[in-house]
Structure formats: structure tokens, C-alpha cells
Amino acid sequence: MMKWRLTEKLRLTKKLIFKEKLNKKICLVIGLFLIPLSLALHPLALFKTMTGPVKKEQQAAALSVEQGSAAQPVEEGRPAGEGGAAVASRGGEVNRSDVVLLAQVIEGEAAEEPYSGKVAVGAVIVNRTKNPDFPKTIPGVVYERDAFESVSNGQYLRPVTNEALQAATEAVNGADPVNGALYFWNPAKSSSEWVYTRPIITRIGGHVFAR
């Protein structure tokens, strides 16, 4: 009787061990099957998870570049001809920095003149760009040696007023109250005898304008 019980317990123990091993094998097989199945069923979700943060960073970087480009101010005293958007004029397109340069010279040469006198000074510079005896660009005319006293002594680098900018814009757009004049001077300050050999057109404020 005792021997039979021992035999029965041994048989049950072997049976339990067999079931445990079988369950482990089944779990392993199911796990190996479910992992690739899960990846196969959700490739799009996996792709978005891997690439989503990169796209967001790229969009943020692009937005930063766009905002940075749009936020660049025009600096006072900045030399012309170093880029900038073009503005329309009756004679074609003029770089925006050239308009600022023109306004600087207007401020340097005619700060105390009436508005019409400021436009007149700007018109002389624009007229020179159209004449074969002078450079073809506003910077070329402005920076020609000893062409303007305010450029020679640095007075043109003073802060530019809105009035000077408006006068420069009008001159670039074709306003010419001096009828094609190429020269101007202040009789109270000029000591040059040569300028009086030029045909005088008109006088505006403290300046005389001539061809």
C-alpha cells in the first residue's frame, strides 16, 4: 500500500513538471509570434514615433530662420550697396540701402533747408546717375572723391530724419524741382570760382542749383 502511494506521487510530480515545461514552451512560441506580428501591424506608428521629433525640430529651425530674416533692421550710417530689398522708382529699381544713403547725404548737406530744398539736393544726386559724366549709381556718385562736403567730413553719418528719408524717396521716384541740375552750393560758404561758371537754374533755400 505504501509503495503504491509513493508510485502515484511520483507519477503526479512528473506530470506537473511536464505541464510546466509545456506551458513555458507555449508562452515562448506565442511571444516569438506576437512580437513580429505587432511590428508588422503598426509600421506607420513606429515610423511616426521615430521621425516625428526630427520633423518638429526641422520646422522650428526653418521658422527661426524665416523670422530672423524678416527682423533685420536698417542700421543708421550703414554704407549703401550691401544688399537689401529693391524699391520701385520711375527710372527702374533702386536698392533700399541706396535710398538710405541718399537720405544721409540730404541730411548732411541740407539739414537746415526746407523740405523742397532737401528734395532738390536728392534730385541733383539722382540726375548725376543719368548723366554720362558721372557714375551710374547713387553710391558711385556719393562716394566720388570730394563730390560732397558732408561725405568728406563725415557729417552724412548723422542720424537720418523721416523728412530726409521722404525727400530721398521722392527724388528716387522722379521728383526734380531743379529741372535737371547737376550741381548745388551755398553762396555763403562756397569759395569756388568754378561753380559760378555753371549755368544757374534756380535757387531754393540757401542753395543755388546749376547745370
Protein Blocks (a to p, Z undefined) as FASTA:
>chain_A
ZZmmmmmmmmmmmmmmmmmmmmmmmmmmmmmmmmmmmmmmmmmmmmmmmmmmmmmmmmmm
mmmmmmmmmmpccdehiaehiacjddddfkbcadfklmmmmmmmmmmmmmmpcfklmmmm
mmmmmmmmmpmkbcfbfklmmmpghkbmklmnopmmpccdfklmmmmmmmmnopafkgop
abdcdfklpccfklmmpccfbdehjbccdZZ
